[in-house]
Amino acid sequence: MTTASFAVRMLTVQDELTLLARARQLDPDALGLIHETYYAPIFRYVSFRVGDRETAEDLTSEVFTRLLTALRDRNAPQNTLRGWLYGVAARVVSDHHRQAYRAPQTELDESLASDDHDPADIVEKKLTQETLQQAMKELTEEQRHVLSLRFGSGLPIQDVARTLGKTEGAIKQLQARAVAALARKLSPQAVE
């Protein structure tokens, strides 16, 4: 467990509200603490959704840029900083996917020229990543969101429920259906 993800779990609701109040005053220490506390979990969430490190870094930076803009424009979140950040991250990722769909680009994969000695392993790994990303795209938006929060950000079910405004039972059901759908799509019979 990284220090940043541990810090996220350590913030109580009251601590988060106090931090948010300081951030609304554009307190540099509060802004630094927000970035230090939430950057890694938001990055993991975004990375899980887009599958590309550089793109995930750019999109995560966009989330924090939007937070600063909201704070400056007095449109800052009122009740929950974490929920607001994940909500913005979900919109940023959706905007990215929508833009990529409208203007598809072919990515030059520099990992093929790596230190790994077996090109077959490199290609197999890349195909597995692409297959998983394609299977994720076939899930519902809610299912992708739950899987990204649970496995991409490593949040416990109760935090995912709180972030999405759903019951823990609903999150468990969404997760179970998403995992089952992925298992069906990724089974050897489905691939062939």
N, C-alpha and C positions, 0 to 999 in steps of 0.2 A: 504494500500500500504506500503510495507516495505521500509526501508531506502535505501537498495541496489537497488531495482527496481526503486525507485525515482531517484537515482544517475545515473542510466543508461540513463534515459530519459533526464537528465540534461546535459549530455556531448554533446557538439556540435561536429561536424565533425572536426573542428580545434582543440578542446580540445583533442579529441581522437587521432589525428595525433601527437600532442605534447606529449601526454602520451606514445604513441607508440615509438616515437623517444627516449624518456628517457628510456623506457624499453629495447630498443635495446642496450643501454649502460649498461644494467643490474643494473640500479639504483634501490636500494632496496625500496625506497619510492614509485617509480612508479610501481614496481611489486606488492607491498602491496596494492596500490590503485586499480590496475587492479583486483586483487583477491577480494578485498572488494566490488568493483563495480559490477563485472560480475559473481561472484560465485553463488549467489542466483538465478538469472535468468537462468543461464546454468543448475543449479541443477533442477529447476522446469521443464525445457525443457526435460532433461534426465529422470527425475522421471516420467513425463507424458508418455514417450515412453517405459519405462521398468516396471513401476508399483511396484517396490520394493525399499524401502528406502535405504537399505544397498548397494544394487547393484548400485543405482543411485549415492550414495556418492562415491563409488569406481570409477565409470565411469566419474563422474565430476572431480575427482582428476586426472584421466588420461588425461582429456582435458587440465588441467593447467600444468601437467607434460610435455605434448607435446609442449605447448607454451614455457616453459622454455628451452626445448631441441632446439626448433626452434630458439629462441633468442640466445642461446649459439652457435649454429651451423651457425648463420648468415642467417637462412632461415625464418626469422620473416615475418609476414604479412606486406605488403607494404602500403595498402590503408585503410583498415578497420579492426580494432581489433574485433569489435563485430561480423561482418560477418565471419571473420576467425574462431573465437571461436565457433560459431554455426555450421559452416561447419565441424570443427573437431568433435564437439559433435555428429553431425549426423553420421559421419564415425565411431566413437567409438561405438555408439549405434548399427549401422548396423553390425559391427564386433562382438559385443556381441551377437546379435540375430543369426548371422551365426554360431558362436561357440556353442551357446545353441542348435541350430538345429542339429548340427553334434554330439554333446555329451549331449543329454538331461539328466537332473537330476530332481529328485523329491525333492521338497522343503519341509522341515519340518516346518509347520506353528505353531509358538509359540504363536500366538494371540489366539488360542483356549483355552489356559490356562490363560485367562485374568481376570480382575476384573468384566467384564460384567456378569450380572447374567442370561442372557437368551442365551443359546447356539444356539437356533434357529436363533436369530438375528445375531450372529457371523457368522454362516454358510451362511445365506442369503447374508450378506455383502460380504463375500469371494466369493461366487458364482457370485454375481453381478460384482465384480472386474474382475474375470476371464472371464466372458462373454464379458465385455467391452474390455479387452485386446485381446481376440480372434477376436472380431469384428474389432478392429483397425488393426490387422494383415492382414485382408482381404481387406483393403484399399490399394490404390497405395502408393508408397513411397512418392510421392509429397504430397498427401492428408494427410498422417501421419505427414509429416514434417510441413505442414501448421497448422494443428490442434495442434501440439505440441508447435509451436511458439506462436500461438494465445491464446490457453487456458492453456497450460502448463507453458509458460513463461509470458503470459499476454501482449504480444507485440501488439501494434495497427497495423492495416492493412498496413499502409504506411511503418512501420519499417520492417514488414515481407516481403513486396515487395522489399524493398531495400536490405534486407539480402539475399533473394533468387534471386535477379536480375530479377524480374518480375514486370509487371505492377500491380497497385492496383486492376484493373478489373480482371486480371487473378487470383489474390489471392482470391478475393471475390468469383469467380466462383469455384475455387478449394475447398474453405471452404464450400460453399453451397452444392456442390456435395458430399463432405465427410460427412457432417452432415446428408444429406438426406440418404446416404448409411448406415450410422450408425443407423438412425431411422428405416430403413427397416429391418436391421439385428437384432435390439433389440426390435422390436415390439412383443407384446405377441403372435401373430400368427406365427412369424418367430421362436420364442423360442420353441413353441410346435411342 
